[in-house]
Amino acid sequence: ILSYNIDVYRGEVPAQKNLLYLATYITMFPQLIAGPIVRYADVERQLSDREINFSKIAYGIRRFVLGLGKKILIANQMAVIWDEIYAMVAQGDDPGAALCWIGAVAFTFQIYFDFSGYSDMAIGLGKILGFDYLENFNYPYISASITEFWRRWHMSLSSWFKEYVYIPLGGNRKGLPRQLINIAIVWALTGLWHGASWNFVLWGVYYGVLLIAEKLFLLNILEKIPSKLGFIRHIYTMFFVILGWVIFNITDFSVLGNYIALMFGAGGSSPELTMYYAKSAAVLMAAAVIASLPVAGYISKKLDKNLMFYTTKDMAETFVLLILLLMSIAFLVSGSYNPFLYFRF
């Protein structure tokens, strides 16, 4: 609604005279609760003139099933690991640094597959209804800097804040000091956007500081690292991303401080318990790592180079998605209610 009002005020789109079209935009159910955030300008023409055909419906169904699989088969299973380890810390137990890192990594995968799964399902439903929503994720966990991470994660939110907050404040057009202030304002608001809790404010400030540091000097240092040592940039990025998700998820500051302290060795160690979780979660973690990389797209492009593989590729894709759907249904039937994480924010 804000994007609609601002765009009309700026004269970038005409005011919508049809109440039904405007109501359709405001209450667009596939993406309404968690995203991707759809600006009015993105779907203005589609509200009155959109095409619905078999190829769009087929693509929409495939995308929906993929998102469902992400949510049910990976995110929900990661949630079990995180919840159990977090509960130990919240109850005052000392699971040890290694186990706390396993829990943090589990939540890192949980929130990605939960939210990107929701976005896939929203984009799929939109296609079925004839709407083209913009992508919301672009493999963020392959990023080599925090700046790159936020170009790949929740892209519709980053774009929204850039368009309606950062640029109107002056963006990078008024010198470096003003640009840094604008970044700080945007990230304070980004934290508050997720909820009225101090951990979200801290999370926003945390990323604001990291992004300002990269703007001032860190990016220059990272870019000087040789390409053969590029994994160092990735480790740096994921270290701060994982730590950031711990801050994001724990609202109780005393528990948050204790959890972070344990991650950095403030407690003892639980080798047997750690080994148990490491072994039981190994396959799931490996699947999550592979699914968070652009492996499927790489294979698809390789097959597309040879026409003889078209039919085989389509059949294989259909078979995999059917298996995903059946497994998701089985897990839904046997599991408990586990809503999408971003319904909370």
C-alpha positions in Angstrom: 0.0 0.0 0.0 2.9 2.3 0.8 4.6 1.6 -2.6 1.2 2.3 -4.3 0.7 5.6 -2.6 4.3 6.8 -3.1 4.4 5.8 -6.7 1.1 7.6 -7.4 2.4 10.6 -5.6 5.6 10.6 -7.6 3.6 10.3 -10.8 5.3 7.0 -11.7 2.0 5.1 -12.0 -1.6 6.4 -12.5 -4.1 6.1 -9.6 -6.1 2.9 -9.9 -9.8 3.8 -10.5 -11.1 0.2 -10.3 -11.6 -0.7 -6.6 -11.6 -4.4 -7.4 -8.2 -4.2 -9.1 -6.8 -2.2 -6.1 -8.2 -4.7 -3.7 -6.8 -7.6 -5.7 -3.3 -6.0 -5.4 -3.6 -5.3 -1.7 -5.0 -8.8 -0.8 -2.9 -10.8 -3.2 -2.9 -14.0 -1.1 0.1 -16.0 -2.5 2.7 -13.5 -1.3 0.7 -11.4 1.1 2.1 -12.7 4.5 5.8 -13.1 3.8 6.8 -12.1 0.3 8.2 -11.6 -2.1 7.2 -7.9 -1.6 5.4 -7.0 -4.8 5.3 -3.3 -5.7 2.2 -2.0 -7.4 4.2 -1.0 -10.5 5.3 -4.6 -11.0 1.8 -5.9 -11.4 -0.2 -2.9 -12.5 -0.8 -4.2 -16.1 -1.3 -7.8 -15.0 -4.2 -6.8 -12.7 -6.4 -6.0 -15.8 -4.5 -7.9 -18.6 -2.7 -11.1 -17.8 -2.1 -14.3 -19.7 -2.9 -17.7 -18.2 -1.7 -20.7 -20.2 -0.7 -24.3 -19.8 3.0 -23.6 -19.7 2.6 -21.0 -16.9 0.4 -23.3 -14.9 2.8 -26.2 -15.3 5.8 -24.0 -14.3 3.8 -22.7 -11.3 3.0 -26.2 -10.1 6.6 -27.3 -10.4 7.8 -24.2 -8.5 5.1 -24.7 -5.8 6.2 -28.3 -5.3 9.8 -27.3 -5.1 9.0 -24.7 -2.4 6.9 -27.2 -0.5 9.8 -29.7 -0.5 12.2 -27.0 0.8 9.9 -26.2 3.7 8.8 -29.7 4.7 11.8 -31.9 3.9 14.6 -29.5 4.9 13.5 -26.5 6.9 11.2 -28.4 9.3 13.8 -31.0 9.9 16.5 -28.4 10.6 14.0 -26.8 13.0 14.0 -29.9 15.2 17.8 -29.7 15.6 17.8 -26.0 16.4 14.9 -26.3 18.8 16.5 -29.1 20.8 19.9 -27.4 21.1 18.4 -24.0 21.8 16.2 -25.6 24.6 19.4 -26.9 26.3 20.9 -23.4 26.4 17.6 -21.8 27.5 17.3 -24.2 30.4 20.8 -23.4 31.6 22.5 -26.5 30.3 26.0 -26.4 28.7 25.9 -28.3 25.4 29.4 -27.1 24.4 30.7 -24.8 21.6 30.6 -27.4 18.8 27.0 -28.3 19.5 26.0 -24.6 19.7 27.5 -24.1 16.2 25.6 -27.1 14.9 22.4 -25.5 16.2 23.3 -22.2 14.7 24.1 -23.8 11.3 20.8 -25.7 11.5 18.8 -22.5 12.0 20.8 -20.9 9.2 19.5 -23.6 6.8 16.1 -23.6 8.4 15.4 -19.9 7.8 16.7 -20.0 4.2 14.8 -23.1 3.1 11.7 -21.9 5.0 11.6 -18.5 3.5 12.9 -19.3 0.0 10.4 -22.2 0.0 7.6 -19.9 0.8 8.8 -17.5 -1.9 8.9 -20.4 -4.4 5.4 -21.4 -3.5 4.2 -17.8 -3.8 5.9 -17.3 -7.2 4.4 -20.7 -8.3 0.9 -19.7 -7.2 1.3 -16.4 -8.9 2.2 -18.1 -12.2 -0.9 -20.3 -12.0 -3.0 -17.1 -11.5 -1.2 -15.3 -14.4 1.0 -13.0 -12.2 4.8 -12.7 -12.7 6.4 -12.0 -9.3 10.0 -11.1 -9.1 12.6 -13.5 -7.6 13.3 -13.1 -3.9 16.5 -15.2 -3.5 19.6 -15.9 -5.6 21.6 -18.5 -3.7 22.7 -16.1 -0.9 24.9 -18.6 0.9 27.4 -18.6 -2.0 28.2 -14.9 -1.3 31.7 -13.7 -0.8 30.8 -10.6 1.2 28.0 -9.3 3.4 27.3 -6.7 0.7 26.8 -9.5 -1.8 24.8 -11.5 0.6 22.2 -8.7 0.9 22.0 -8.5 -2.9 21.0 -12.1 -2.9 18.8 -12.5 0.2 15.2 -11.3 0.4 15.9 -9.2 -2.7 12.4 -7.6 -2.7 12.9 -6.2 0.8 16.4 -4.8 -0.1 14.9 -3.3 -3.3 12.0 -1.8 -1.4 14.2 -0.1 1.2 16.6 1.1 -1.5 13.7 2.6 -3.6 11.7 4.2 -0.8 14.2 5.0 2.0 17.9 4.9 0.8 17.5 6.8 -2.4 15.1 9.5 -1.1 17.6 10.1 1.8 20.2 10.9 -0.8 21.7 7.5 -1.4 25.4 7.8 -2.3 24.9 11.2 -4.1 25.8 13.5 -1.2 29.2 12.2 -0.2 30.5 9.3 1.9 29.6 10.6 5.4 25.9 11.1 4.3 26.0 7.7 2.6 27.1 6.0 5.8 24.4 7.7 7.7 21.8 6.6 5.2 23.0 3.0 5.4 22.7 3.2 9.2 19.2 4.5 9.0 18.1 1.9 6.5 19.4 -0.9 8.6 17.9 0.4 11.8 14.6 0.5 10.0 15.2 -3.0 8.5 15.6 -4.4 12.0 12.4 -2.7 13.2 10.6 -3.9 10.1 10.9 -7.5 11.4 9.4 -6.8 14.8 9.3 -4.5 17.8 11.9 -6.4 19.8 15.4 -5.3 20.8 17.1 -8.3 19.2 15.8 -7.1 15.8 17.2 -3.6 16.5 20.5 -5.2 17.5 20.4 -7.4 14.3 19.8 -4.3 12.1 22.6 -2.4 13.8 24.9 -5.5 13.5 24.4 -5.6 9.7 24.6 -1.8 9.4 28.0 -1.8 11.1 29.2 -4.7 8.9 28.1 -3.0 5.7 29.6 0.3 6.7 32.9 -1.5 7.5 32.8 -3.1 4.1 32.1 0.2 2.4 35.0 1.9 4.2 37.8 -0.8 4.0 36.7 -4.4 4.3 35.7 -4.9 0.7 39.1 -3.6 -0.5 40.8 -6.1 1.8 38.6 -9.0 0.6 39.1 -8.1 -3.1 42.9 -8.4 -2.6 42.6 -12.0 -1.6 43.7 -14.2 -4.5 41.0 -16.2 -6.3 42.5 -19.5 -5.3 42.0 -18.5 -1.7 38.4 -17.3 -2.4 37.1 -19.7 0.2 38.4 -17.3 2.8 35.9 -14.7 1.7 33.1 -17.2 1.8 34.1 -18.4 5.3 34.2 -14.8 6.5 30.7 -14.1 5.0 29.1 -17.3 6.4 30.7 -16.7 9.9 28.9 -13.4 10.3 25.7 -14.6 8.6 25.4 -17.5 11.0 26.1 -15.3 14.0 23.6 -12.8 12.7 20.9 -15.4 12.5 21.5 -16.3 16.2 20.9 -12.6 17.1 17.9 -12.5 14.8 16.2 -15.6 16.4 16.8 -15.3 20.1 14.6 -12.6 21.6 15.7 -13.1 25.3 18.9 -11.2 25.7 20.2 -13.3 28.6 19.8 -16.5 26.6 21.3 -14.7 23.5 24.4 -13.6 25.4 24.8 -17.1 26.9 24.3 -18.8 23.5 26.9 -16.6 21.8 29.3 -17.0 24.7 29.0 -20.8 24.5 29.6 -20.6 20.7 33.0 -19.1 21.5 34.0 -21.6 24.1 32.7 -20.1 27.4 31.5 -23.4 28.6 32.7 -27.0 28.6 32.3 -29.6 25.9 29.9 -32.5 25.3 31.8 -34.8 22.8 29.3 -37.7 22.9 26.3 -35.5 22.5 28.0 -33.5 19.8 29.0 -36.7 17.9 25.4 -37.9 18.2 23.9 -34.8 16.6 26.7 -34.6 14.0 26.1 -38.2 12.9 22.3 -38.0 12.9 22.2 -34.7 11.0 25.1 -35.4 8.6 22.9 -36.5 5.6 20.4 -33.7 6.2 23.2 -31.1 6.4 24.8 -32.5 3.2 21.5 -32.3 1.4 21.0 -28.7 2.6 24.4 -27.6 1.5 23.9 -29.1 -2.0 20.4 -27.6 -2.3 21.7 -24.1 -1.3 24.2 -24.2 -4.2 23.3 -23.6 -7.9 23.9 -27.2 -8.7 20.5 -28.0 -10.3 20.8 -24.9 -12.6 24.3 -25.9 -13.6 23.2 -29.4 -14.6 20.2 -28.1 -16.4 22.4 -25.7 -18.5 24.7 -28.6 -19.4 21.8 -30.7 -20.6 20.3 -27.8 -22.5 23.3 -27.7 -24.8 22.3 -31.0 -26.3 18.8 -31.2 -27.8 18.7 -35.0 -27.4 18.5 -34.5 -23.6 15.4 -32.3 -23.6 12.9 -35.1 -23.2 15.1 -37.0 -20.7 15.6 -33.8 -18.7 11.9 -33.0 -18.5 11.1 -36.6 -17.5 13.7 -36.6 -14.8 12.6 -33.2 -13.5 9.0 -34.4 -13.4 10.0 -37.6 -11.6 12.1 -35.8 -9.0 9.3 -33.3 -8.3 6.8 -36.1 -8.0 9.0 -37.8 -5.4 9.4 -34.5 -3.6 5.6 -34.0 -3.5 5.0 -37.6 -2.2 7.7 -37.2 0.5 6.3 -33.8 1.5 2.8 -35.2 1.9 4.1 -38.2 3.9 6.0 -35.8 6.2 3.0 -33.5 6.6 0.7 -36.4 7.5 3.2 -37.8 10.1 4.5 -34.5 11.4 3.1 -31.7 13.6 2.0 -28.2 12.7 5.0 -26.1 11.8 4.1 -22.7 10.3 6.4 -20.6 8.1 9.0 -18.6 10.2 8.3 -15.3 8.4 4.7 -15.4 9.5 6.1 -14.1 12.8 7.8 -11.0 11.3 
